[in-house]
Amino acid sequence: MRWTVSCLTAIALLVSGCARNVSEPERDAASSTLARPLGASTAVKPATAGSVSGSIGPGSSYTISVPEIWNGDLVLYAHGYTATLFPLGPPPTESPEALRDLVQARGCAFAFSTYSQNGYVVQDAALRTLQLGQIFASKFGRPNHTYLLGYSLGGLVTIKLVEQHPDLYSGALTVSGIVGGTETEFTYLGNVWVLFQYFYPGVVRWGLFDAPPANFLSVLTDSVVVAIQANPQGAAALSQVTQAPLPFASGPELVGSIVQALVLQSIAVEDLLSRTHGHPFFDNTHTSYTGNLPPELLADLNARVARYASAPDADAWTEREYAPTGSIRIPLLTLHGSRDPVVPILHEGVLAERVGRAGDSPFLVQRTIDAYGHAVGLDEVDRALGDLKTWVTTGVAPKP
């Protein structure tokens, strides 16, 4: 059914009531309770328990933690995207220590590594995680089962390892993962950017591939919100464009999703361009924007929206870093918030389509959490790890 002006006005009224606090608080993962041990495997006391650290290639380090009573299983954690302005290692929004405690409470060993550098480094992250499994085996012997646990960008790392080395792992869990691939993520962010520029010209005064100014965070968190409050109809219309499926269930969530997409693009752009030889990696040259909007508005949008063309070497980079094939041969369980403003749940649909096309749907279970935000509580992660373990040991897939 076609949207009318009154429908857009209803959304606009939701948006106009938003406060400066543009996103709801995410659950405190540290307060989540831990569940019972994984069970199944016979617990043993390893020759060496405790924590072991070392280097794992240029600039990269690892930490392995083995519980006093070890059930013989290993969980390899691949962390999410860390902006280059932060110290080397997992992003501040993730807690390896909390995950270690959760995993060890189940009797499993836990291991993770930093990558050789921060930024969008899927290939390097996959290599370090692969090497980490080999280091563990050299020190403690081959585990009964090795599970991958990938957060955000680490979710795409996990997909790459599952597809390319299925013989090395028993199962995998992704959390808020970029499981639809690099192109899916940056096509989404690029579309939100150009559409915001169309509906709110002059608010953000730099281009999609320009280095942002020093005050870009204040512009994106203050000026953008003020502009939307002054013209909520623009955000309402933007939310109805098919190519920018912004997640929201309220006005503040819609504003938060717009702001977070703009911020992520601005934070990542210089890092990404350094990996594509300065060439654009977003292409909307032939995109025909559609949606539940009046035909005259869609016509004007398609006539005047900013257009960008990607370069061949940038396209090759997005394929390498990484385009999932959908070929999975081990149990893969995914967790994703229904309204994730950073890695939208559209990734899960892309992954499911590719896995189905490869004929491997029996190996995939996708679990959606009804929540706004990129973070997922440790209670959900813990439950999923237990379900994954049961799936691997019994062959019975859990419910989504």
Secondary structure, 3 states (H helix, E strand, C coil): CCCCHHHHHHHHHHHHCCCCCCCCCCCCHHHCCCCCCCCCCCCECCCCCEEEEEECCCCCEEEEEECCCECCEEEEEECCCCCCCCCCCCCCCCCHHHHHHHHHHCCCEEEEECCCCCCCCHHHHHHHHHHHHHHHHHHHCCCCEEEEEEECHHHHHHHHHHHHCHHHCCEEEEECCCCCCHHHHHHHHHHHHHHHHHHCCCCCCCCCCCCCCCCHHHHHHHHHHHHHHHCHHHHHHHCCECCCCCCCCCHHHHHHHHHHHHHHHHHHHHHHHHHCCCCCCCCCCCCCCCECCCHHHHHHHHHHCCCCCCCHHHHHHHHHCCCCCCCCCCCEEEEEEEECCCCCCHHHHHHHHHHHHCCCHHHEEEEEEEEECCCCCHHHHHHHHHHHHHHHHHCCCCCC
